[in-house]
Amino acid sequence: MHAPSEKPQPCWSCRKREATGTYTHAGRTVMVCATCLDRLEVQEAFEYKGLAIDKLVSRDQYDEVGCIRRRQSPLRS
């Protein structure tokens, strides 16, 4: 919440909405809105774990795709 005299910080990514959270990548932390945070986390997961995501999607395990960033290896058998 902002003090009445403070102007809300715009999202670093879209510059359209108010920044509500932080996103850190490669040692850099920026303030982003919730929509961009979701997009950036999915993009990062896809870039770094694209093969694992592809395997999950081919198995129709879409819920696991959303969790892949928080787990070491969702494909362990």
mmCIF file of the N, C-alpha and C atoms, coordinates in Angstrom:
data_MODEL
# 
_entry.id   MODEL 
# 
loop_
_atom_site.group_PDB 
_atom_site.id 
_atom_site.type_symbol 
_atom_site.label_atom_id 
_atom_site.label_alt_id 
_atom_site.label_comp_id 
_atom_site.label_asym_id 
_atom_site.label_entity_id 
_atom_site.label_seq_id 
_atom_site.pdbx_PDB_ins_code 
_atom_site.Cartn_x 
_atom_site.Cartn_y 
_atom_site.Cartn_z 
_atom_site.occupancy 
_atom_site.B_iso_or_equiv 
_atom_site.pdbx_formal_charge 
_atom_site.auth_seq_id 
_atom_site.auth_comp_id 
_atom_site.auth_asym_id 
_atom_site.auth_atom_id 
_atom_site.pdbx_PDB_model_num 
ATOM 1   N N  . MET A 1 1  ? 0.842  -1.171  0.000   1.00 0.00 ? 1  MET A N  1 
ATOM 2   C CA . MET A 1 1  ? 0.000  0.000   0.000   1.00 0.00 ? 1  MET A CA 1 
ATOM 3   C C  . MET A 1 1  ? 0.892  1.241   0.000   1.00 0.00 ? 1  MET A C  1 
ATOM 4   N N  . HIS A 1 2  ? 0.479  2.236   -0.726  1.00 0.00 ? 2  HIS A N  1 
ATOM 5   C CA . HIS A 1 2  ? 1.262  3.462   -0.837  1.00 0.00 ? 2  HIS A CA 1 
ATOM 6   C C  . HIS A 1 2  ? 0.716  4.541   0.082   1.00 0.00 ? 2  HIS A C  1 
ATOM 7   N N  . ALA A 1 3  ? 1.626  5.365   0.557   1.00 0.00 ? 3  ALA A N  1 
ATOM 8   C CA . ALA A 1 3  ? 1.200  6.543   1.311   1.00 0.00 ? 3  ALA A CA 1 
ATOM 9   C C  . ALA A 1 3  ? 0.499  7.485   0.332   1.00 0.00 ? 3  ALA A C  1 
ATOM 10  N N  . PRO A 1 4  ? -0.419 8.314   0.806   1.00 0.00 ? 4  PRO A N  1 
ATOM 11  C CA . PRO A 1 4  ? -1.168 9.200   -0.101  1.00 0.00 ? 4  PRO A CA 1 
ATOM 12  C C  . PRO A 1 4  ? -0.286 10.076  -0.978  1.00 0.00 ? 4  PRO A C  1 
ATOM 13  N N  . SER A 1 5  ? 0.894  10.435  -0.500  1.00 0.00 ? 5  SER A N  1 
ATOM 14  C CA . SER A 1 5  ? 1.766  11.318  -1.272  1.00 0.00 ? 5  SER A CA 1 
ATOM 15  C C  . SER A 1 5  ? 2.658  10.556  -2.257  1.00 0.00 ? 5  SER A C  1 
ATOM 16  N N  . GLU A 1 6  ? 2.704  9.238   -2.154  1.00 0.00 ? 6  GLU A N  1 
ATOM 17  C CA . GLU A 1 6  ? 3.552  8.441   -3.032  1.00 0.00 ? 6  GLU A CA 1 
ATOM 18  C C  . GLU A 1 6  ? 2.832  8.068   -4.314  1.00 0.00 ? 6  GLU A C  1 
ATOM 19  N N  . LYS A 1 7  ? 3.551  8.140   -5.407  1.00 0.00 ? 7  LYS A N  1 
ATOM 20  C CA . LYS A 1 7  ? 3.009  7.719   -6.693  1.00 0.00 ? 7  LYS A CA 1 
ATOM 21  C C  . LYS A 1 7  ? 3.346  6.240   -6.868  1.00 0.00 ? 7  LYS A C  1 
ATOM 22  N N  . PRO A 1 8  ? 2.361  5.405   -7.255  1.00 0.00 ? 8  PRO A N  1 
ATOM 23  C CA . PRO A 1 8  ? 2.647  3.974   -7.437  1.00 0.00 ? 8  PRO A CA 1 
ATOM 24  C C  . PRO A 1 8  ? 3.725  3.763   -8.492  1.00 0.00 ? 8  PRO A C  1 
ATOM 25  N N  . GLN A 1 9  ? 4.579  2.786   -8.244  1.00 0.00 ? 9  GLN A N  1 
ATOM 26  C CA . GLN A 1 9  ? 5.646  2.469   -9.185  1.00 0.00 ? 9  GLN A CA 1 
ATOM 27  C C  . GLN A 1 9  ? 5.065  1.642   -10.333 1.00 0.00 ? 9  GLN A C  1 
ATOM 28  N N  . PRO A 1 10 ? 5.356  2.018   -11.580 1.00 0.00 ? 10 PRO A N  1 
ATOM 29  C CA . PRO A 1 10 ? 4.839  1.222   -12.695 1.00 0.00 ? 10 PRO A CA 1 
ATOM 30  C C  . PRO A 1 10 ? 5.601  -0.090  -12.830 1.00 0.00 ? 10 PRO A C  1 
ATOM 31  N N  . CYS A 1 11 ? 4.959  -1.054  -13.438 1.00 0.00 ? 11 CYS A N  1 
ATOM 32  C CA . CYS A 1 11 ? 5.583  -2.345  -13.706 1.00 0.00 ? 11 CYS A CA 1 
ATOM 33  C C  . CYS A 1 11 ? 6.795  -2.149  -14.612 1.00 0.00 ? 11 CYS A C  1 
ATOM 34  N N  . TRP A 1 12 ? 7.896  -2.782  -14.274 1.00 0.00 ? 12 TRP A N  1 
ATOM 35  C CA . TRP A 1 12 ? 9.124  -2.688  -15.062 1.00 0.00 ? 12 TRP A CA 1 
ATOM 36  C C  . TRP A 1 12 ? 8.924  -3.257  -16.462 1.00 0.00 ? 12 TRP A C  1 
ATOM 37  N N  . SER A 1 13 ? 8.096  -4.266  -16.593 1.00 0.00 ? 13 SER A N  1 
ATOM 38  C CA . SER A 1 13 ? 7.941  -4.961  -17.861 1.00 0.00 ? 13 SER A CA 1 
ATOM 39  C C  . SER A 1 13 ? 6.947  -4.287  -18.804 1.00 0.00 ? 13 SER A C  1 
ATOM 40  N N  . CYS A 1 14 ? 5.719  -4.074  -18.345 1.00 0.00 ? 14 CYS A N  1 
ATOM 41  C CA . CYS A 1 14 ? 4.679  -3.550  -19.239 1.00 0.00 ? 14 CYS A CA 1 
ATOM 42  C C  . CYS A 1 14 ? 4.503  -2.037  -19.147 1.00 0.00 ? 14 CYS A C  1 
ATOM 43  N N  . ARG A 1 15 ? 4.872  -1.447  -18.024 1.00 0.00 ? 15 ARG A N  1 
ATOM 44  C CA . ARG A 1 15 ? 4.704  -0.014  -17.757 1.00 0.00 ? 15 ARG A CA 1 
ATOM 45  C C  . ARG A 1 15 ? 3.242  0.436   -17.793 1.00 0.00 ? 15 ARG A C  1 
ATOM 46  N N  . LYS A 1 16 ? 2.303  -0.534  -17.792 1.00 0.00 ? 16 LYS A N  1 
ATOM 47  C CA . LYS A 1 16 ? 0.876  -0.203  -17.866 1.00 0.00 ? 16 LYS A CA 1 
ATOM 48  C C  . LYS A 1 16 ? 0.197  -0.293  -16.509 1.00 0.00 ? 16 LYS A C  1 
ATOM 49  N N  . ARG A 1 17 ? 0.609  -1.261  -15.698 1.00 0.00 ? 17 ARG A N  1 
ATOM 50  C CA . ARG A 1 17 ? -0.035 -1.503  -14.411 1.00 0.00 ? 17 ARG A CA 1 
ATOM 51  C C  . ARG A 1 17 ? 0.926  -1.185  -13.268 1.00 0.00 ? 17 ARG A C  1 
ATOM 52  N N  . GLU A 1 18 ? 0.367  -1.088  -12.077 1.00 0.00 ? 18 GLU A N  1 
ATOM 53  C CA . GLU A 1 18 ? 1.162  -0.830  -10.878 1.00 0.00 ? 18 GLU A CA 1 
ATOM 54  C C  . GLU A 1 18 ? 1.958  -2.076  -10.508 1.00 0.00 ? 18 GLU A C  1 
ATOM 55  N N  . ALA A 1 19 ? 3.210  -1.887  -10.159 1.00 0.00 ? 19 ALA A N  1 
ATOM 56  C CA . ALA A 1 19 ? 4.056  -2.994  -9.715  1.00 0.00 ? 19 ALA A CA 1 
ATOM 57  C C  . ALA A 1 19 ? 3.576  -3.467  -8.348  1.00 0.00 ? 19 ALA A C  1 
ATOM 58  N N  . THR A 1 20 ? 3.417  -4.777  -8.212  1.00 0.00 ? 20 THR A N  1 
ATOM 59  C CA . THR A 1 20 ? 2.913  -5.331  -6.955  1.00 0.00 ? 20 THR A CA 1 
ATOM 60  C C  . THR A 1 20 ? 3.839  -6.373  -6.347  1.00 0.00 ? 20 THR A C  1 
ATOM 61  N N  . GLY A 1 21 ? 4.875  -6.770  -7.075  1.00 0.00 ? 21 GLY A N  1 
ATOM 62  C CA . GLY A 1 21 ? 5.785  -7.792  -6.571  1.00 0.00 ? 21 GLY A CA 1 
ATOM 63  C C  . GLY A 1 21 ? 7.149  -7.672  -7.222  1.00 0.00 ? 21 GLY A C  1 
ATOM 64  N N  . THR A 1 22 ? 8.048  -8.546  -6.807  1.00 0.00 ? 22 THR A N  1 
ATOM 65  C CA . THR A 1 22 ? 9.401  -8.511  -7.363  1.00 0.00 ? 22 THR A CA 1 
ATOM 66  C C  . THR A 1 22 ? 9.673  -9.754  -8.195  1.00 0.00 ? 22 THR A C  1 
ATOM 67  N N  . TYR A 1 23 ? 10.536 -9.587  -9.193  1.00 0.00 ? 23 TYR A N  1 
ATOM 68  C CA . TYR A 1 23 ? 10.998 -10.690 -10.029 1.00 0.00 ? 23 TYR A CA 1 
ATOM 69  C C  . TYR A 1 23 ? 12.511 -10.577 -10.093 1.00 0.00 ? 23 TYR A C  1 
ATOM 70  N N  . THR A 1 24 ? 13.191 -11.682 -9.818  1.00 0.00 ? 24 THR A N  1 
ATOM 71  C CA . THR A 1 24 ? 14.649 -11.700 -9.847  1.00 0.00 ? 24 THR A CA 1 
ATOM 72  C C  . THR A 1 24 ? 15.130 -12.685 -10.895 1.00 0.00 ? 24 THR A C  1 
ATOM 73  N N  . HIS A 1 25 ? 16.053 -12.233 -11.725 1.00 0.00 ? 25 HIS A N  1 
ATOM 74  C CA . HIS A 1 25 ? 16.632 -13.079 -12.765 1.00 0.00 ? 25 HIS A CA 1 
ATOM 75  C C  . HIS A 1 25 ? 18.056 -12.610 -12.993 1.00 0.00 ? 25 HIS A C  1 
ATOM 76  N N  . ALA A 1 26 ? 18.967 -13.530 -13.016 1.00 0.00 ? 26 ALA A N  1 
ATOM 77  C CA . ALA A 1 26 ? 20.380 -13.241 -13.269 1.00 0.00 ? 26 ALA A CA 1 
ATOM 78  C C  . ALA A 1 26 ? 20.922 -12.168 -12.321 1.00 0.00 ? 26 ALA A C  1 
ATOM 79  N N  . GLY A 1 27 ? 20.498 -12.236 -11.064 1.00 0.00 ? 27 GLY A N  1 
ATOM 80  C CA . GLY A 1 27 ? 21.003 -11.319 -10.059 1.00 0.00 ? 27 GLY A CA 1 
ATOM 81  C C  . GLY A 1 27 ? 20.371 -9.940  -10.059 1.00 0.00 ? 27 GLY A C  1 
ATOM 82  N N  . ARG A 1 28 ? 19.405 -9.720  -10.916 1.00 0.00 ? 28 ARG A N  1 
ATOM 83  C CA . ARG A 1 28 ? 18.742 -8.417  -11.001 1.00 0.00 ? 28 ARG A CA 1 
ATOM 84  C C  . ARG A 1 28 ? 17.304 -8.555  -10.515 1.00 0.00 ? 28 ARG A C  1 
ATOM 85  N N  . THR A 1 29 ? 16.880 -7.684  -9.632  1.00 0.00 ? 29 THR A N  1 
ATOM 86  C CA . THR A 1 29 ? 15.520 -7.693  -9.110  1.00 0.00 ? 29 THR A CA 1 
ATOM 87  C C  . THR A 1 29 ? 14.795 -6.456  -9.594  1.00 0.00 ? 29 THR A C  1 
ATOM 88  N N  . VAL A 1 30 ? 13.582 -6.680  -10.124 1.00 0.00 ? 30 VAL A N  1 
ATOM 89  C CA . VAL A 1 30 ? 12.763 -5.579  -10.629 1.00 0.00 ? 30 VAL A CA 1 
ATOM 90  C C  . VAL A 1 30 ? 11.354 -5.700  -10.059 1.00 0.00 ? 30 VAL A C  1 
ATOM 91  N N  . MET A 1 31 ? 10.631 -4.602  -10.039 1.00 0.00 ? 31 MET A N  1 
ATOM 92  C CA . MET A 1 31 ? 9.250  -4.567  -9.576  1.00 0.00 ? 31 MET A CA 1 
ATOM 93  C C  . MET A 1 31 ? 8.334  -4.753  -10.783 1.00 0.00 ? 31 MET A C  1 
ATOM 94  N N  . VAL A 1 32 ? 7.411  -5.718  -10.673 1.00 0.00 ? 32 VAL A N  1 
ATOM 95  C CA . VAL A 1 32 ? 6.501  -6.023  -11.776 1.00 0.00 ? 32 VAL A CA 1 
ATOM 96  C C  . VAL A 1 32 ? 5.078  -6.211  -11.254 1.00 0.00 ? 32 VAL A C  1 
ATOM 97  N N  . CYS A 1 33 ? 4.115  -6.127  -12.168 1.00 0.00 ? 33 CYS A N  1 
ATOM 98  C CA . CYS A 1 33 ? 2.721  -6.392  -11.808 1.00 0.00 ? 33 CYS A CA 1 
ATOM 99  C C  . CYS A 1 33 ? 2.498  -7.905  -11.763 1.00 0.00 ? 33 CYS A C  1 
ATOM 100 N N  . ALA A 1 34 ? 1.374  -8.324  -11.222 1.00 0.00 ? 34 ALA A N  1 
ATOM 101 C CA . ALA A 1 34 ? 1.083  -9.749  -11.072 1.00 0.00 ? 34 ALA A CA 1 
ATOM 102 C C  . ALA A 1 34 ? 1.012  -10.457 -12.419 1.00 0.00 ? 34 ALA A C  1 
ATOM 103 N N  . THR A 1 35 ? 0.433  -9.810  -13.416 1.00 0.00 ? 35 THR A N  1 
ATOM 104 C CA . THR A 1 35 ? 0.317  -10.414 -14.745 1.00 0.00 ? 35 THR A CA 1 
ATOM 105 C C  . THR A 1 35 ? 1.690  -10.668 -15.351 1.00 0.00 ? 35 THR A C  1 
ATOM 106 N N  . CYS A 1 36 ? 2.555  -9.688  -15.289 1.00 0.00 ? 36 CYS A N  1 
ATOM 107 C CA . CYS A 1 36 ? 3.896  -9.838  -15.855 1.00 0.00 ? 36 CYS A CA 1 
ATOM 108 C C  . CYS A 1 36 ? 4.736  -10.821 -15.042 1.00 0.00 ? 36 CYS A C  1 
ATOM 109 N N  . LEU A 1 37 ? 4.535  -10.858 -13.728 1.00 0.00 ? 37 LEU A N  1 
ATOM 110 C CA . LEU A 1 37 ? 5.262  -11.818 -12.895 1.00 0.00 ? 37 LEU A CA 1 
ATOM 111 C C  . LEU A 1 37 ? 4.939  -13.238 -13.341 1.00 0.00 ? 37 LEU A C  1 
ATOM 112 N N  . ASP A 1 38 ? 3.660  -13.520 -13.543 1.00 0.00 ? 38 ASP A N  1 
ATOM 113 C CA . ASP A 1 38 ? 3.271  -14.850 -14.023 1.00 0.00 ? 38 ASP A CA 1 
ATOM 114 C C  . ASP A 1 38 ? 3.922  -15.152 -15.367 1.00 0.00 ? 38 ASP A C  1 
ATOM 115 N N  . ARG A 1 39 ? 3.858  -14.201 -16.282 1.00 0.00 ? 39 ARG A N  1 
ATOM 116 C CA . ARG A 1 39 ? 4.420  -14.411 -17.615 1.00 0.00 ? 39 ARG A CA 1 
ATOM 117 C C  . ARG A 1 39 ? 5.938  -14.625 -17.554 1.00 0.00 ? 39 ARG A C  1 
ATOM 118 N N  . LEU A 1 40 ? 6.624  -13.816 -16.778 1.00 0.00 ? 40 LEU A N  1 
ATOM 119 C CA . LEU A 1 40 ? 8.081  -13.933 -16.672 1.00 0.00 ? 40 LEU A CA 1 
ATOM 120 C C  . LEU A 1 40 ? 8.496  -15.263 -16.055 1.00 0.00 ? 40 LEU A C  1 
ATOM 121 N N  . GLU A 1 41 ? 7.752  -15.730 -15.047 1.00 0.00 ? 41 GLU A N  1 
ATOM 122 C CA . GLU A 1 41 ? 8.088  -17.015 -14.426 1.00 0.00 ? 41 GLU A CA 1 
ATOM 123 C C  . GLU A 1 41 ? 7.854  -18.180 -15.387 1.00 0.00 ? 41 GLU A C  1 
ATOM 124 N N  . VAL A 1 42 ? 6.770  -18.121 -16.155 1.00 0.00 ? 42 VAL A N  1 
ATOM 125 C CA . VAL A 1 42 ? 6.517  -19.171 -17.138 1.00 0.00 ? 42 VAL A CA 1 
ATOM 126 C C  . VAL A 1 42 ? 7.570  -19.122 -18.236 1.00 0.00 ? 42 VAL A C  1 
ATOM 127 N N  . GLN A 1 43 ? 7.912  -17.922 -18.694 1.00 0.00 ? 43 GLN A N  1 
ATOM 128 C CA . GLN A 1 43 ? 8.932  -17.776 -19.730 1.00 0.00 ? 43 GLN A CA 1 
ATOM 129 C C  . GLN A 1 43 ? 10.271 -18.332 -19.255 1.00 0.00 ? 43 GLN A C  1 
ATOM 130 N N  . GLU A 1 44 ? 10.641 -18.010 -18.021 1.00 0.00 ? 44 GLU A N  1 
ATOM 131 C CA . GLU A 1 44 ? 11.908 -18.509 -17.468 1.00 0.00 ? 44 GLU A CA 1 
ATOM 132 C C  . GLU A 1 44 ? 11.902 -20.032 -17.369 1.00 0.00 ? 44 GLU A C  1 
ATOM 133 N N  . ALA A 1 45 ? 10.804 -20.574 -16.891 1.00 0.00 ? 45 ALA A N  1 
ATOM 134 C CA . ALA A 1 45 ? 10.706 -22.026 -16.781 1.00 0.00 ? 45 ALA A CA 1 
ATOM 135 C C  . ALA A 1 45 ? 10.817 -22.672 -18.147 1.00 0.00 ? 45 ALA A C  1 
ATOM 136 N N  . PHE A 1 46 ? 10.177 -22.092 -19.143 1.00 0.00 ? 46 PHE A N  1 
ATOM 137 C CA . PHE A 1 46 ? 10.242 -22.656 -20.489 1.00 0.00 ? 46 PHE A CA 1 
ATOM 138 C C  . PHE A 1 46 ? 11.649 -22.563 -21.059 1.00 0.00 ? 46 PHE A C  1 
ATOM 139 N N  . GLU A 1 47 ? 12.313 -21.435 -20.871 1.00 0.00 ? 47 GLU A N  1 
ATOM 140 C CA . GLU A 1 47 ? 13.657 -21.249 -21.405 1.00 0.00 ? 47 GLU A CA 1 
ATOM 141 C C  . GLU A 1 47 ? 14.660 -22.211 -20.781 1.00 0.00 ? 47 GLU A C  1 
ATOM 142 N N  . TYR A 1 48 ? 14.534 -22.440 -19.492 1.00 0.00 ? 48 TYR A N  1 
ATOM 143 C CA . TYR A 1 48 ? 15.513 -23.260 -18.799 1.00 0.00 ? 48 TYR A CA 1 
ATOM 144 C C  . TYR A 1 48 ? 15.095 -24.719 -18.655 1.00 0.00 ? 48 TYR A C  1 
ATOM 145 N N  . LYS A 1 49 ? 13.827 -24.972 -18.812 1.00 0.00 ? 49 LYS A N  1 
ATOM 146 C CA . LYS A 1 49 ? 13.349 -26.336 -18.613 1.00 0.00 ? 49 LYS A CA 1 
ATOM 147 C C  . LYS A 1 49 ? 12.391 -26.746 -19.722 1.00 0.00 ? 49 LYS A C  1 
ATOM 148 N N  . GLY A 1 50 ? 12.664 -26.271 -20.921 1.00 0.00 ? 50 GLY A N  1 
ATOM 149 C CA . GLY A 1 50 ? 11.784 -26.522 -22.057 1.00 0.00 ? 50 GLY A CA 1 
ATOM 150 C C  . GLY A 1 50 ? 11.555 -27.987 -22.331 1.00 0.00 ? 50 GLY A C  1 
ATOM 151 N N  . LEU A 1 51 ? 12.580 -28.815 -22.256 1.00 0.00 ? 51 LEU A N  1 
ATOM 152 C CA . LEU A 1 51 ? 12.434 -30.240 -22.517 1.00 0.00 ? 51 LEU A CA 1 
ATOM 153 C C  . LEU A 1 51 ? 11.521 -30.893 -21.493 1.00 0.00 ? 51 LEU A C  1 
ATOM 154 N N  . ALA A 1 52 ? 11.707 -30.551 -20.231 1.00 0.00 ? 52 ALA A N  1 
ATOM 155 C CA . ALA A 1 52 ? 10.856 -31.108 -19.179 1.00 0.00 ? 52 ALA A CA 1 
ATOM 156 C C  . ALA A 1 52 ? 9.408  -30.677 -19.376 1.00 0.00 ? 52 ALA A C  1 
ATOM 157 N N  . ILE A 1 53 ? 9.199  -29.416 -19.740 1.00 0.00 ? 53 ILE A N  1 
ATOM 158 C CA . ILE A 1 53 ? 7.845  -28.926 -19.982 1.00 0.00 ? 53 ILE A CA 1 
ATOM 159 C C  . ILE A 1 53 ? 7.225  -29.653 -21.164 1.00 0.00 ? 53 ILE A C  1 
ATOM 160 N N  . ASP A 1 54 ? 7.982  -29.838 -22.227 1.00 0.00 ? 54 ASP A N  1 
ATOM 161 C CA . ASP A 1 54 ? 7.476  -30.535 -23.408 1.00 0.00 ? 54 ASP A CA 1 
ATOM 162 C C  . ASP A 1 54 ? 7.036  -31.957 -23.062 1.00 0.00 ? 54 ASP A C  1 
ATOM 163 N N  . LYS A 1 55 ? 7.815  -32.635 -22.247 1.00 0.00 ? 55 LYS A N  1 
ATOM 164 C CA . LYS A 1 55 ? 7.446  -33.996 -21.835 1.00 0.00 ? 55 LYS A CA 1 
ATOM 165 C C  . LYS A 1 55 ? 6.165  -33.997 -21.011 1.00 0.00 ? 55 LYS A C  1 
ATOM 166 N N  . LEU A 1 56 ? 6.034  -33.025 -20.104 1.00 0.00 ? 56 LEU A N  1 
ATOM 167 C CA . LEU A 1 56 ? 4.816  -32.950 -19.290 1.00 0.00 ? 56 LEU A CA 1 
ATOM 168 C C  . LEU A 1 56 ? 3.590  -32.663 -20.152 1.00 0.00 ? 56 LEU A C  1 
ATOM 169 N N  . VAL A 1 57 ? 3.718  -31.752 -21.084 1.00 0.00 ? 57 VAL A N  1 
ATOM 170 C CA . VAL A 1 57 ? 2.598  -31.409 -21.958 1.00 0.00 ? 57 VAL A CA 1 
ATOM 171 C C  . VAL A 1 57 ? 2.214  -32.609 -22.816 1.00 0.00 ? 57 VAL A C  1 
ATOM 172 N N  . SER A 1 58 ? 3.188  -33.341 -23.310 1.00 0.00 ? 58 SER A N  1 
ATOM 173 C CA . SER A 1 58 ? 2.875  -34.514 -24.135 1.00 0.00 ? 58 SER A CA 1 
ATOM 174 C C  . SER A 1 58 ? 2.152  -35.591 -23.333 1.00 0.00 ? 58 SER A C  1 
ATOM 175 N N  . ARG A 1 59 ? 2.298  -35.558 -22.009 1.00 0.00 ? 59 ARG A N  1 
ATOM 176 C CA . ARG A 1 59 ? 1.601  -36.499 -21.118 1.00 0.00 ? 59 ARG A CA 1 
ATOM 177 C C  . ARG A 1 59 ? 0.322  -35.891 -20.533 1.00 0.00 ? 59 ARG A C  1 
ATOM 178 N N  . ASP A 1 60 ? -0.068 -34.710 -21.015 1.00 0.00 ? 60 ASP A N  1 
ATOM 179 C CA . ASP A 1 60 ? -1.247 -33.987 -20.519 1.00 0.00 ? 60 ASP A CA 1 
ATOM 180 C C  . ASP A 1 60 ? -1.163 -33.669 -19.029 1.00 0.00 ? 60 ASP A C  1 
ATOM 181 N N  . GLN A 1 61 ? 0.030  -33.421 -18.524 1.00 0.00 ? 61 GLN A N  1 
ATOM 182 C CA . GLN A 1 61 ? 0.245  -33.094 -17.117 1.00 0.00 ? 61 GLN A CA 1 
ATOM 183 C C  . GLN A 1 61 ? 0.434  -31.581 -16.960 1.00 0.00 ? 61 GLN A C  1 
ATOM 184 N N  . TYR A 1 62 ? -0.628 -30.843 -17.301 1.00 0.00 ? 62 TYR A N  1 
ATOM 185 C CA . TYR A 1 62 ? -0.546 -29.392 -17.325 1.00 0.00 ? 62 TYR A CA 1 
ATOM 186 C C  . TYR A 1 62 ? -0.373 -28.779 -15.934 1.00 0.00 ? 62 TYR A C  1 
ATOM 187 N N  . ASP A 1 63 ? -0.943 -29.382 -14.920 1.00 0.00 ? 63 ASP A N  1 
ATOM 188 C CA . ASP A 1 63 ? -0.774 -28.856 -13.564 1.00 0.00 ? 63 ASP A CA 1 
ATOM 189 C C  . ASP A 1 63 ? 0.689  -28.898 -13.143 1.00 0.00 ? 63 ASP A C  1 
ATOM 190 N N  . GLU A 1 64 ? 1.404  -29.908 -13.579 1.00 0.00 ? 64 GLU A N  1 
ATOM 191 C CA . GLU A 1 64 ? 2.823  -30.034 -13.233 1.00 0.00 ? 64 GLU A CA 1 
ATOM 192 C C  . GLU A 1 64 ? 3.662  -28.938 -13.894 1.00 0.00 ? 64 GLU A C  1 
ATOM 193 N N  . VAL A 1 65 ? 3.229  -28.465 -15.067 1.00 0.00 ? 65 VAL A N  1 
ATOM 194 C CA . VAL A 1 65 ? 3.966  -27.400 -15.751 1.00 0.00 ? 65 VAL A CA 1 
ATOM 195 C C  . VAL A 1 65 ? 4.019  -26.159 -14.865 1.00 0.00 ? 65 VAL A C  1 
ATOM 196 N N  . GLY A 1 66 ? 2.927  -25.842 -14.193 1.00 0.00 ? 66 GLY A N  1 
ATOM 197 C CA . GLY A 1 66 ? 2.896  -24.687 -13.306 1.00 0.00 ? 66 GLY A CA 1 
ATOM 198 C C  . GLY A 1 66 ? 3.789  -24.830 -12.097 1.00 0.00 ? 66 GLY A C  1 
ATOM 199 N N  . CYS A 1 67 ? 4.111  -26.060 -11.729 1.00 0.00 ? 67 CYS A N  1 
ATOM 200 C CA . CYS A 1 67 ? 4.935  -26.318 -10.547 1.00 0.00 ? 67 CYS A CA 1 
ATOM 201 C C  . CYS A 1 67 ? 6.406  -26.525 -10.888 1.00 0.00 ? 67 CYS A C  1 
ATOM 202 N N  . ILE A 1 68 ? 6.736  -26.622 -12.132 1.00 0.00 ? 68 ILE A N  1 
ATOM 203 C CA . ILE A 1 68 ? 8.091  -27.029 -12.531 1.00 0.00 ? 68 ILE A CA 1 
ATOM 204 C C  . ILE A 1 68 ? 9.178  -26.100 -12.004 1.00 0.00 ? 68 ILE A C  1 
ATOM 205 N N  . ARG A 1 69 ? 8.902  -24.819 -11.898 1.00 0.00 ? 69 ARG A N  1 
ATOM 206 C CA . ARG A 1 69 ? 9.916  -23.886 -11.436 1.00 0.00 ? 69 ARG A CA 1 
ATOM 207 C C  . ARG A 1 69 ? 10.261 -24.104 -9.965  1.00 0.00 ? 69 ARG A C  1 
ATOM 208 N N  . ARG A 1 70 ? 9.315  -24.625 -9.204  1.00 0.00 ? 70 ARG A N  1 
ATOM 209 C CA . ARG A 1 70 ? 9.506  -24.789 -7.761  1.00 0.00 ? 70 ARG A CA 1 
ATOM 210 C C  . ARG A 1 70 ? 10.067 -26.158 -7.398  1.00 0.00 ? 70 ARG A C  1 
ATOM 211 N N  . ARG A 1 71 ? 10.261 -27.016 -8.370  1.00 0.00 ? 71 ARG A N  1 
ATOM 212 C CA . ARG A 1 71 ? 10.726 -28.364 -8.071  1.00 0.00 ? 71 ARG A CA 1 
ATOM 213 C C  . ARG A 1 71 ? 12.001 -28.638 -8.843  1.00 0.00 ? 71 ARG A C  1 
ATOM 214 N N  . GLN A 1 72 ? 12.827 -29.498 -8.307  1.00 0.00 ? 72 GLN A N  1 
ATOM 215 C CA . GLN A 1 72 ? 14.080 -29.814 -8.984  1.00 0.00 ? 72 GLN A CA 1 
ATOM 216 C C  . GLN A 1 72 ? 13.849 -30.604 -10.265 1.00 0.00 ? 72 GLN A C  1 
ATOM 217 N N  . SER A 1 73 ? 13.114 -31.695 -10.151 1.00 0.00 ? 73 SER A N  1 
ATOM 218 C CA . SER A 1 73 ? 12.915 -32.540 -11.306 1.00 0.00 ? 73 SER A CA 1 
ATOM 219 C C  . SER A 1 73 ? 11.548 -33.201 -11.258 1.00 0.00 ? 73 SER A C  1 
ATOM 220 N N  . PRO A 1 74 ? 10.554 -32.626 -11.938 1.00 0.00 ? 74 PRO A N  1 
ATOM 221 C CA . PRO A 1 74 ? 9.213  -33.195 -11.894 1.00 0.00 ? 74 PRO A CA 1 
ATOM 222 C C  . PRO A 1 74 ? 9.082  -34.475 -12.713 1.00 0.00 ? 74 PRO A C  1 
ATOM 223 N N  . LEU A 1 75 ? 10.113 -34.845 -13.446 1.00 0.00 ? 75 LEU A N  1 
ATOM 224 C CA . LEU A 1 75 ? 10.032 -36.020 -14.316 1.00 0.00 ? 75 LEU A CA 1 
ATOM 225 C C  . LEU A 1 75 ? 10.690 -37.255 -13.730 1.00 0.00 ? 75 LEU A C  1 
ATOM 226 N N  . ARG A 1 76 ? 11.067 -37.206 -12.473 1.00 0.00 ? 76 ARG A N  1 
ATOM 227 C CA . ARG A 1 76 ? 11.686 -38.374 -11.852 1.00 0.00 ? 76 ARG A CA 1 
ATOM 228 C C  . ARG A 1 76 ? 10.701 -39.538 -11.863 1.00 0.00 ? 76 ARG A C  1 
ATOM 229 N N  . SER A 1 77 ? 11.205 -40.686 -12.238 1.00 0.00 ? 77 SER A N  1 
ATOM 230 C CA . SER A 1 77 ? 10.339 -41.888 -12.277 1.00 0.00 ? 77 SER A CA 1 
ATOM 231 C C  . SER A 1 77 ? 10.602 -42.742 -11.073 1.00 0.00 ? 77 SER A C  1 
# 
